[in-house]
Amino acid sequence: MDAALKEFVSRLGYVFENVDLLNRALRHASLDIDDNNERLEFLGDRVLGLVIAGLILEKYPSEKEGDLARRLADLVSRRVCAEIAHEIGLSGAMRCDPGQKDKGAPARNILANGCEAVLGAVYLDGGIQAAERVISRLWHIRLEAQTSAPIDAKTSLQEWVMKRKLNMPVYQIIAQSGPAHAPTFRVSVSVGDTIVEGAGPSRRLAEQSAAAKCLDVLLQKPEGNA
């Protein structure tokens, strides 16, 4: 184990029983191999959302669903995942195409993806309790710092496009599933060539989810390339 990987494992604060899971989590798809971290990233995204949702539900027992949704969207955003990845030294441990590591937004995406993949690997290796311990510790400062619910994601996105004199975001329902008492809405939002989807138990919350993800994507693009 090289020095960068040792430092990352130390900062992560979790010792893997199955080291193969960790190795897979650190292999980015840019290496063009089948056994990369994309499936673990898919899983880790869901694990992170579940754990953070539980933490904020417990921390804010009187808060309304809309405020909780905005807190969740902020805490699981790609921006935050990339920041966490940087703080625990994931950049030095990730294995990817060398040309990708220093390319600004792509590099941040690799870190965010890698962070989610590592969380997925922790879940498979140690179960939900292990994932909860890791996430609670790594996200603790941000959970404590979030004294109020973030600004409405749709408002933030609208302000962003208006400041840059772009066309206003366009929202569209693309699917509705589930029973009438517990539906799931899927909504897309488009800003220029950027199209992002979000989901939620109501159209309003699905739009908020889509707006938060869209703004996250736009902030990672070079200025002027919406």
Secondary structure, DSSP 8 states (H G I E B T S, - for coil): --HHHHHHHHHHT---SSHHHHHHHTB-GGG--SS-SHHHHHHHHHHHHHHHHHHHHHH-TT--HHHHHHHHHHHTSHHHHHHHHHHTTHHHH-B--GGGTTSSHHHHHHHHHHHHHHHHHHHHHHHHHHHHHHHHHHTHHHHHH--S----HHHHHHHHHHHTT----EEEEEEEES-TTS-EEEEEEEETTEEEEEEESSHHHHHHHHHHHHHHHHHTS-TT--
